[in-house]
Amino acid sequence: MRRNVLVAGGIAVAAGVAGGAAWLWPQGGPEVAADVRERVTPVVRAHLEERGIVGGVLEETPGARVLCSVRLIEARERAGFTRAGVHAHCEEFAPRGAGLARGTGVATPLVAHVRDGEVVRVEEAEDGAGHAASVRAMFTGAGADAALRDPGHPALDARARTAFGLPSSAPIDAG
């Protein structure tokens, strides 16, 4: 049985950067229940793919689209609202000849605020010198450690070929 007991001195406070709301997270490492992972991960991935966190060299190319891989690190639910700390990897792809062109991409920690199966807000970590500090403000201690040492994501190449209806041997070139 999982312990979800908050003890004095045993809580971490993660402040909502954009909304200012404080959330209490149990200390000791992020644990995400399988049902929460199954419910939240596809919603965040779809949101990022539809509204995107990347866009650049291929955004004006006909048929271009963004594909993402999302790893849910931690989640906190309260009153029908989920605050999900994730590490996302998103890339642009577009048809080119018999294959695909790869455009810009990003791999970054994010916090997605999900209500009723819809992402209502996304907090992004700062770039540059403030990156680690902003991740630590967005996640619990253990969650920030996991986000900052992200082991990477599976390549999106196979998923891109499938999404564009191409064979597994189709070439993918830099855009």
NORFENTA-V835177 format. One record per pair of residues at least 24 apart in sequence whose C-alpha atoms are under 8 Angstrom apart, sorted by the first residue. I is the first residue (numbers start at 1). J is the second residue. Records with the same first field share a line. If there is no record, write none. Layout:
# NORFENTA-V835177
I->J ; J
This chain:
# NORFENTA-V835177
12->140 ; 141
13->140
14->137 ; 138 ; 139 ; 140
15->137 ; 138
16->138
17->123 ; 137 ; 138
18->123
25->76 ; 140
27->140 ; 141 ; 142
28->142
29->140 ; 141 ; 142 ; 143
30->73 ; 74 ; 75 ; 140 ; 142 ; 143
31->73 ; 74 ; 75
32->72 ; 73 ; 74 ; 75
36->75
37->72
39->117
40->84 ; 114 ; 117
41->70 ; 71 ; 72
43->117 ; 118 ; 119
44->70 ; 112 ; 114 ; 119
45->69 ; 70
47->118 ; 119
48->90
49->90
53->90 ; 106
54->90 ; 91 ; 92 ; 104 ; 105 ; 106
55->92 ; 104 ; 105
56->103 ; 104
57->103 ; 104 ; 175
58->92 ; 93 ; 94 ; 103 ; 104 ; 175
59->92
61->94
62->94
63->94 ; 95
64->92 ; 93 ; 94 ; 95
65->92 ; 93 ; 94
66->90 ; 91 ; 92 ; 93
67->91 ; 92 ; 93 ; 156 ; 160
68->156
69->153 ; 154 ; 156
71->153
73->143 ; 146 ; 147
74->143
80->115 ; 116
81->113 ; 114 ; 115 ; 116
82->113 ; 114 ; 115
83->111 ; 112 ; 113 ; 114
84->111 ; 112 ; 113 ; 114
85->109 ; 110 ; 111 ; 112 ; 138 ; 139 ; 143
86->110 ; 111 ; 112 ; 147
87->147 ; 150
89->153
91->156
93->160
95->164
98->170 ; 171
99->166 ; 170 ; 171 ; 172 ; 173
100->161 ; 170 ; 171 ; 172 ; 173
101->172 ; 173 ; 174 ; 175
102->172 ; 173 ; 174 ; 175
103->174 ; 175
109->135 ; 147 ; 148
111->138 ; 139
